Amino acid sequence: MIEQLPILAQINPGLWVILAGLLCTTLPVGAARKAFVIAAPIFAGLLIFQLHGMDPGAHLAGQLRFGPVDLTTLRIDKLSVVWGYLFCLAGVINGVYALHEKCRMTDSSALIYTGAAIAGVLSGDMITLFIMWELTAISSVFLIWKGGEHAYAAGVRYLSIHVLSGVMLLAGAILHAQANGGDFMFNNIGLESPGGWLMLLAMGIKVGFPGLHMWMQDAYPKASITGTVILASFTTKFAVYALARGFAGTEILIWIGAIMTCFPVFFAVVENDLRRVLAYSLNNQLGFMVCGIGIGTSLALNGVVGQVFVHVIFKGLLFMSIGAVMYRTGTAKASELGGLFRSMPYTTVFCLIGAGSIAAMPLLAAFVTKAMILAAAVEGHLYIPFLMMLFASAGVMEHSGIKVPHFTFFAHDSGRRVKEAPWNMLAAMGIAGFLCIYLAWPWGGYQTLYALMPYDLDHAYKPYTWDHVVFQVQLLFAAIFAFTLLKRFKLYPAERRAEILDADWTYRVMFFSIARWGSAMRSGSQALPNLLAGWSSVRGNAVGTCGGYDRWLAVHRSLGGLFCPIRINISLTRSWR
Amino acid sequence: MIETEVTPEAKAAEAASDAKVNAATNIHAAEGIHPAAKPFLFLGHIKTRRNFIWLPLIGMIVCVILGIMHPQKHPLPIEKYIPGSWAIWGFFAYRSDDYRGGAS
């Protein structure tokens, strides 16, 4: 293909997918759009395969010059090629999953988003990386907004946070390039310059560092059914790539990653919305990757690459199975589901495969890759991070491995008798389920994954040893036993039916309230008199003789006067909450 | 509006159409149970659910014994002398602490 058209070797394959997405915005025929949705990632994957085959070391192309800045818009090397293949594969699976959805916006934004992620990981310089970084945010927000009216505010927050991350990335890139003689190539960044810190923070937002992770649990459960599946594949893994490229071996990441693995476990246990539970467990799994990048040895980085690869597949499978349930029942709330194995048996099996994979059960996906990261921690004598990750492994078994399938398909019978998922959803789940088993298969399966790994494999990790299997099964059986014991004695905490805020409380409640109050005080010329009148009224009522509720009511009425100008501004700021 | 009488033939045709729809959707007409799920309905029985606890318990005990017989090649210093160390970790990794401040 490239011999006939040499120009193809100069163009980033992701751009073809973006072009297909742009074409889809004008295509009125649904079948034609669906053909593009499936064919474009396959085409990009074939191009990546050929270009990597031509130059197995590093294929650098698409050089451009903008003023003093040299851009290398295409780099396919051993690291980026894995993400390139993975994103193309995820694009195809997501496309199959969304075949039933006749929506031009979903098709085109999914394609542009997929293309931007592919182009981003295959970019050689920081400016192209920044452009694709922002394009992934802008294109994916439509998938959130497609979730309905209740998703609007979450989409605005998602977009704001990601655009902020992009701006920080650009600022960091400029500072870093300035400190390195104007070199914008995206290689190891490190934390020696302020630019490096800014870029780390930008990537931290996108990958969900503790305290910066809230957009994930906020936006993913509110997106459309197919939108959540598509969103879970790209954004965070793109950021993991950027971290692996720019900050491999940065010690602070070991601790950030270890904390990331642990804290979502607590939130996931009490969460009622199963898509939100999966968003928390996504955060937990990203912690393993961040920790592995921080360790930075060949074993750890190979583990990260493998973990990213299988994670996109098994996490996608879990989101797909809950999405199929939601498609049929209209809800993903644990309290409203149960007993669905009777009417959706194939979806149940696929969900169990995904659950076993995320829990790192032997013969299923993460068994090989997660163990590589854990082994790298032990090799580096990092015992505390190792124990934190071990805790998180048991925790993820509890909330994603047991809770999600248990409350959806087993538990008490909700009495819902629905149809099995549509054929295309089953086909997509089937492909992902097959890959979950194949990529951990001891006889020729995980070796395929090893063949993709970019770093030295002279002492390849052997996952199927007696002690590894026995001790991993010990961990999993004990976690299941703890769950069943608590259920048996009714000690399992009840799900919270409200939306749980964690670190997002700071901006969804505190900053929002401060901004609203400040805006109100500033906006009207009546602000100060209102404030003074309100306060004296409060004082007057508070020192009065009326009793409990009446006093509260009086104070409340007085405060109504104080906050009068706020009402004018609510319409301006409503979209934030 | 013209009302037409429903003839037995029409009723039969409607029933046949329903049967076709049911066959097409692969749903058992009477119970709404998928045919592929029928052999696994025992999973929903109270007895099965009540006794399920024995499976992980026995599995855990067997694995702990296997772990004692074939210890890890590279255990952590703190794990060396603790039989079933990973099982302990797995069991206590999930605790029922009331970290929600008593809210339910």
Chai-1 contact restraints between the chains, C-beta under 6 A:
chainA,res_idxA,chainB,res_idxB,connection_type,confidence,min_distance_angstrom,max_distance_angstrom,comment,restraint_id
A,F266,B,Y99,contact,1.0,0.0,6.0,A-B,restraint_1
A,V270,B,R100,contact,1.0,0.0,6.0,A-B,restraint_2
A,F341,B,A37,contact,1.0,0.0,6.0,A-B,restraint_3
A,R342,B,I33,contact,1.0,0.0,6.0,A-B,restraint_4
A,R342,B,A37,contact,1.0,0.0,6.0,A-B,restraint_5
A,S343,B,G32,contact,1.0,0.0,6.0,A-B,restraint_6
A,S343,B,H34,contact,1.0,0.0,6.0,A-B,restraint_7
A,P345,B,H34,contact,1.0,0.0,6.0,A-B,restraint_8
A,P345,B,A36,contact,1.0,0.0,6.0,A-B,restraint_9
A,P345,B,A37,contact,1.0,0.0,6.0,A-B,restraint_10
A,Y383,B,L76,contact,1.0,0.0,6.0,A-B,restraint_11
A,L390,B,W89,contact,1.0,0.0,6.0,A-B,restraint_12
A,F391,B,A93,contact,1.0,0.0,6.0,A-B,restraint_13
A,A394,B,G90,contact,1.0,0.0,6.0,A-B,restraint_14
A,A394,B,A93,contact,1.0,0.0,6.0,A-B,restraint_15
A,G395,B,A93,contact,1.0,0.0,6.0,A-B,restraint_16
A,E398,B,Y94,contact,1.0,0.0,6.0,A-B,restraint_17
A,R417,B,G32,contact,1.0,0.0,6.0,A-B,restraint_18
A,K419,B,T25,contact,1.0,0.0,6.0,A-B,restraint_19
A,K419,B,I27,contact,1.0,0.0,6.0,A-B,restraint_20
A,E420,B,H34,contact,1.0,0.0,6.0,A-B,restraint_21
A,W466,B,H70,contact,1.0,0.0,6.0,A-B,restraint_22
A,D467,B,Q72,contact,1.0,0.0,6.0,A-B,restraint_23
A,D467,B,K73,contact,1.0,0.0,6.0,A-B,restraint_24
A,V470,B,C63,contact,1.0,0.0,6.0,A-B,restraint_25
A,V470,B,L66,contact,1.0,0.0,6.0,A-B,restraint_26
A,V470,B,G67,contact,1.0,0.0,6.0,A-B,restraint_27
A,F471,B,W86,contact,1.0,0.0,6.0,A-B,restraint_28
A,V473,B,C63,contact,1.0,0.0,6.0,A-B,restraint_29
A,Q474,B,C63,contact,1.0,0.0,6.0,A-B,restraint_30
A,Q474,B,G67,contact,1.0,0.0,6.0,A-B,restraint_31
A,Q474,B,W86,contact,1.0,0.0,6.0,A-B,restraint_32
A,Q474,B,A87,contact,1.0,0.0,6.0,A-B,restraint_33
A,L475,B,W86,contact,1.0,0.0,6.0,A-B,restraint_34
A,L475,B,G90,contact,1.0,0.0,6.0,A-B,restraint_35
A,F477,B,P56,contact,1.0,0.0,6.0,A-B,restraint_36
A,F477,B,G59,contact,1.0,0.0,6.0,A-B,restraint_37
A,F477,B,M60,contact,1.0,0.0,6.0,A-B,restraint_38
A,F477,B,C63,contact,1.0,0.0,6.0,A-B,restraint_39
A,A478,B,M60,contact,1.0,0.0,6.0,A-B,restraint_40
A,A478,B,A87,contact,1.0,0.0,6.0,A-B,restraint_41
A,A478,B,G90,contact,1.0,0.0,6.0,A-B,restraint_42
A,A478,B,F91,contact,1.0,0.0,6.0,A-B,restraint_43
A,A479,B,G90,contact,1.0,0.0,6.0,A-B,restraint_44
A,I480,B,P56,contact,1.0,0.0,6.0,A-B,restraint_45
A,F481,B,P56,contact,1.0,0.0,6.0,A-B,restraint_46
A,F481,B,L57,contact,1.0,0.0,6.0,A-B,restraint_47
A,F481,B,M60,contact,1.0,0.0,6.0,A-B,restraint_48
A,A482,B,F91,contact,1.0,0.0,6.0,A-B,restraint_49
A,A482,B,Y94,contact,1.0,0.0,6.0,A-B,restraint_50
A,T484,B,I53,contact,1.0,0.0,6.0,A-B,restraint_51
A,L486,B,S96,contact,1.0,0.0,6.0,A-B,restraint_52
A,R488,B,I53,contact,1.0,0.0,6.0,A-B,restraint_53
A,L491,B,S96,contact,1.0,0.0,6.0,A-B,restraint_54
A,A494,B,S104,contact,1.0,0.0,6.0,A-B,restraint_55
